[in-house]
Amino acid sequence: MKRAFDFVGSLGLLTLLFLGVVACSPPLASKPFSPLSPIVSPNGLQSPLVPPTPQATPTPTCNPQWLTPLSEACPWLPTPEPTPTSPFPTPTPFAPPTPPAQTPTPLPLPQAATSPEGRLLWRSKIRLQDGSLAFVLLESRVNADGSINQPFRRISFQPPADFDLPPEYDYSMWFDRFAPSPDGRYLIGIYESEGGESIANFDLASLKSTLPGEGEFCWTTPDGHCVGASGYFYSWHPNSREVLFYEKNAPDRGLWLVNVSTGQYRLLAQPAELGWAGFSGVAISPDGQILAYSLSGPGMEQIWMANADGSEPHLVLESNTSAVVYAWSPDGRYLLYSGEPMPKVGKETPLPPWPRLWVMDRDGRNHRPLNLSWETFGFTDQKPVWSPTGQYIAGIGGIGETMQCWRKGENQPIDPLCLFRNAGVYVENIETGEVRLVAPNAVDPTWSPDGSLLAVSRMDERGQVDIWIVGVHGNNLRRVTDTPELDRYPLWLQRER
């Protein structure tokens, strides 16, 4: 009985062992097992025995110590690409009118006269009975042969009706200098104050002010008060009815076009608020189509051109030296200016001689240097001027070593006559490039209506400053006035048409 049991037990044990081997053996067609293969459970979930997917290494936080450069404290940070910036602000362009501005009808170009005949005016400084000094305006007639009629006539402007002054009061004594309109009908009077220049306009036929109220141009505040305009007078519009004036203090300060009969004005251009000192020169082409102006900035000067109403401004010159717009040629083809960029040289290399005066085409291209020696001597009222024919340009330049007329930190010249010492009036022929010194110790050049003569303020060997006349080639230099008064700023008007 026991032997039968042992046999059956042994047979069962062998059966169990055989079944276990069969269950643990892989099928013949299966891949060999790999410990790196994922094991998927019957429900489709990945086995927790699978190695985790590698995660990105977190970027460490950069907390540099005070004043430690980021490139040293955190070298793993990428180096930022430098962003090109300019230290010079871009002027805010004047918004074009809406609807778009209409192109005005071109004005007729000015025509040179056939003779120097006309009126010669100048400012003289005299001492009044009470001992004070005052400016007066004198006039003489010029004949067709260039001779001067004497005696001279004193022009006395009548004060505005609102002024509580005697009828015989000479209103011209208020003004430092004058600017005639292109047609010779009006005369702008300019007087300087601590806040800038103010202007009034006069009819040369009646000698009365054309502006309403107190006779001076002002801007009206919201509460109705007339505040005297203060800025800088640049030039007349070729229509002889408006002037270009840079107002510095009004809320809408900028370049204004002012009607000399109504006092109404329009804003033409406005520099950016930050960094720009303002306008250094303005001129409208003789046909009334193109406005050119120069802006002074922090270490940078620019010249812009725009439509006559200020719309569509575009930059035509950027310079590292003083850029100034002066005047258009009488035919409107060329703009006279200064400020072409100076060449870059090493610290030990002196700057080469560089032309100060240039001309460019009316589209802002084809810049050409002039040979005319040009010095302002620190006096902003000295400007180069085109002849009526457009063939010549006259300006002041140094004779020998240029003198310093100003002491450092002072607003008065060392010598009141410093401007006349070592300075003279030069003339360049634009067609040939020839330059002549036509009047030594002279300033304030102004052309005769036909462009054959120049009137200047000249100091003689006695130190007396008078009005002189000289030919365009430096010939026939002759004196007009001979008085101890300081005679300045001659104006030569074409005879009445």
Secondary structure, 3 states (H helix, E strand, C coil): CHHHHHHHHHHHHHHHHHHHHHHHCCCCCCCCCCCCCCCECCCCCECCCCCCCCCCCCCCCCCCCCCCCHHHHCCCCCCCCCCCCCCCCCCCCCCCCCCCCCCCCCCCCCCCCCCCCEEEEEEEEEECCCCCEEEEEEEEEECCCCCECCCCEEECCCCCCCCCCCCCCCHHHHCCEEEECCCCCEEEEEEEECCEEEEEEEECCCCCECCCCCCECEEECCCCCEEECCEEEEEECCCCCEEEEEECCCCCCEEEEEECCCCCEEEEECCCCCCCCEEEEEEECCCCCEEEEEEECCCCEEEEEEECCCCCCEEEEEECCCCEEEEECCCCCEEEEECCCCCCCCCCCCCCCCCCCEEEECCCCCCEECCCCCCCCCCCCCCCEECCCCCEEEEEEECCCCCCCECCCCCCECCCCHHHCCEEEEEEECCCCCEEEEEECEEEEEECCCCCEEEEEEECCCCCEEEEEEECCCCCCEECCCCCCEEEEEEEEECCC
